[in-house]
C-alpha cells in the first residue's frame, strides 16, 4: 500500500489521521509491529514518521530502480506504542 498526501494538503493533519487509522486497524487485528520504507533523501517523510514513533531500523541499498538515490530506510513501529500514545492524548 502507498500512503501519501499531496503537497498543498500537507501540514493539515490528513497524513496523521490516515496513518493513525491504519495503526488502529493493526491494533484491532493484533498486529504488533508495522514497517515501511522511505527513500533516504525524503527528509519530510522521515521526520513525519519519526514524529509518530517510527524508528529507522535498516538501510537497503539499491531498493529503487528508477529514482535517485536508489536507497531506502526501513522504519519500524511497535503497535503497542501507538496504543499508549493514543491513550495519553
PyMOL commands that set and color helices and strands:
alter all, ss='L'
color gray80, all
select helices_A, chain A and resi 7-9+14-28+43-51+79-88
alter helices_A, ss='H'
color red, helices_A
select strands_A, chain A and resi 33-39+55-60+72-78
alter strands_A, ss='S'
color yellow, strands_A
deselect
rebuild
show_as cartoon
